[in-house]
């Protein structure tokens, strides 16, 4: 109970300090975070520690028992699920970034004759000209002597 009371006091102090710093417009550079978000975090921690203290006093616990704190356990599970979801989303984003680093995006200007050929092939296949060019690029073969060629193929969806 003494440890929880200490946490309530610490959270109250941090909540007050961050709120005062925010009102003064001062920097919270030591935290490298949004000052408003930091103030909200300390306010939430203060409220939660008060809830735990009140629960312990009401239940007569000498020590906090998380398995008996239904509300706290539910919130902890929800936080874990949000964190796991955020970590999965971040991992997927990083994987996409790694893939994109290997991709090549180019703007291509063709003269009239090759442009007509590409457009005609795209029309026959029901594709956009850029899709035909992408299929061409996927089939490029570079010979030992550095020559570049594309074996015959039919553009397709």
N, C-alpha and C positions, 0 to 999 in steps of 0.2 A: 504494500500500500504506500509505503514511503517513496518507493521508486516511481510509482505512478503519480503521486503528488508532486514529485520533483519534475517529472515530464510535463505536467500541467503548467507548472510555474515557468519552465523553460519555453514552452510553446507560447505562453502568454507574453513573455518577454520578447521573443522573436517576432511575434505578431505585432506588438507595439512598436518595436524598432523598425521593422520593414514598413509599417504604415506611416511612421514619422518620416522616414527617409523618402518615401513616395510623395508625401505632402510637400516636403521641402524641395523635391525635384532633384535630390542628390543622386549620385551614382551608386549602384550596387555592383560595381565591377568585380568584386571578389566572388560573386556568384555566377557571373556570366549567364544571366537569365533575364527574362522580362520582369522588371520590378513589380508590376501589377500581379503577375502570375505567382511570384514568390510570396507576396503579401497574402494572396488567396490561399496558397499552400499552408502557410503558417496559421492562418485563421482556421482552416479545416483541421489541421493537426491539433490545435488548441481545443476545438469543439470535440474531437474524437477522444482526446485524453480525458477531458471532463466527463464524457459519456462512460468511459472505462472506470474512472474513479467512482462515479455515482453508482454504476452497476455493482462494483465490488463492495461498496458500502451497503447498498440495498440487499445484496445476496449474502453479506457477511463473510466474503472471501478474504483470507489473509494474503492470498496471492492470486494473480490473474490466471484464470483457467480458460484459454481460448476455445477449447472444445465445448464449453458450456455457454459460451457467448454466441448465441444464434445469429444476432444481427452482425456482430463483428466477423463471424465466420463467413456469412453470406457476402459481406462486402469484400473480405479478403479473397474469396473465390472469384468474385466479379473483377477485382483488380488483376488477379492472376490471368484470367481469361483475356482482359483488355491488353495486358502486357504481352501475352503470347501472340495475340492477334497483331499487335503493333510490330513485334519482332518478326513475325512471318511476312507481314507486308513490307517491312524494310529489307528482308532477305530477298524477296521477290523483286523489289525495286533494284537492289544491287545487282541481281542476276541479269535483269533487263539492261542495266547500264553496261555490264561487261559484254553482253551480246551486241549492244549498239556500238561499242567501241570497235568491234570487228566489222561492222557494217560500213558500206560506202554509199553515200548519197551524193549524186552528181546531177548537174543540170547539163543537158546535152543539146547542142545546136547542130543540126544536120543540114547539109545543102539540099536543094529541091529533089534531086533524083533519089538519093538514099531515103529521104524522108517519105517520098511517095511509096517506095517499096515497103517500108516499115508500116505505114498506114494501111496499105493494101493487105499485108499479112495479118495485121491486127483486125481489120474488118472481117476477113474470112474466118478468123478464129473467134470472133466476138469478144475481143480483148481491147484494152487501151494500148496505144503505141508503147507506153512506158513498160507495160507488162511484157510485151514482146521483147523489148530491149533487155529486160531483166532475165528473161529466159535465154536470150542469146548469151548474156554475160555468164550465166550459170554453166553454160556448155563450152566455154572457152577452153581451148587446149593450147598450151605453150610448148613448142618443140624444144629440143636440146639446143638448137641453133638460135633460139629466141623468136622463131616465127610464131605468129598467133593465128589460129584457125578455129572454125566452128564446124563440127560435123553437121551434115544435113539433119533437120528435125522439123516436126510440125508443131507450131505453137499451139498450146492447149490451155484450157482452164485449169 
